[in-house]
Amino acid sequence: MSTSASSPPPISHILETCLYVRDIEASTNFYKSALNMEPFLNSPRVTAFNLGSTTLLLFKLGSTQEDITINTEKSHGIIPSHGPKDSNILNEVQRRNSLNQHFCFAVKSPQDVEEWHKHFQNRGVRVLGTMDWELGGKSVYFEDPDGHVGEIGSRGIWKHY
């Protein structure tokens, strides 16, 4: 009789992603005003935005260096530390003008991307570039207050989207 390990169920999507920010209030205000997002959680440590099946988390740089233990009636466990931990690296990251993480928010059509481009121009958001993709998609790249490179991208960038 052969024994084979069973495979776990397939992964469906990214549930949450995070950006580390220097000033949680300034970054929260940027995402609210420039990207029309409303947070469902806002604290001095983290702001969370609902993006359909994904959650965008903004963490105050340096606030995630310790594990968090939760032990309540309904929740229990440990959330492991993440982000820059070494003090030299953390100091260097805080000193830099740009944190340079990249992310892309999805919209349906190239016309939607053009509308976002106009919206950014009207709001004074720094637009870093645009791209017309081979498969018919379109992107506009922008900079957030921490120098992260955001992208609004339409269907037609990848074969799967």
C-alpha positions, 0 to 999 in steps of 0.5 A, a space after each residue: 500500500 502506498 502512502 502519499 501526502 494529500 495536497 492542501 486546498 488551493 489558495 484563492 487570493 491574497 487576503 491582506 497586504 501591508 505597507 509600512 508608513 512613517 506617519 500613519 495619520 498622513 498616510 491614512 489621509 492620503 489613501 482616504 482623499 487620493 484613493 477614495 478609501 474609507 478605513 474600517 480600522 484606524 489606530 496609532 499602529 495600523 489602518 485597514 482598508 477593505 478592497 473587496 476580497 483583499 485588505 490593505 494594511 498601513 502599519 506604522 514603521 517600527 510598530 510591528 517588531 514584537 509578537 502580539 499574543 491575543 487571548 480572549 474568549 473568541 480569539 487566541 494565538 500569536 501574530 508574529 512580528 514582521 517588517 524591519 527589525 534590526 535597528 540599523 535597518 529601521 533607522 536607514 529605512 526611516 531616513 530614506 526619502 522613499 520606501 519603494 514598495 510596489 502594489 497595484 490596485 485593479 480596475 476593470 477597463 483602460 478607461 477606468 485607468 484614464 479616469 484615475 489618472 485625471 483624478 490624480 492630476 486634479 488632486 495633486 497626486 504625483 504621477 510617476 508614469 503610465 503604461 499601455 500593455 501589449 494585451 490591451 491593459 493600461 496602468 498609471 503609476 503614482 507615489 504615496 507620502 512614503 515613496 511607495 509606487 502605487 499602480 492602478 491597472 486594468 484588465 489586459 495587463 496579465 493573461 489572467 487579468 
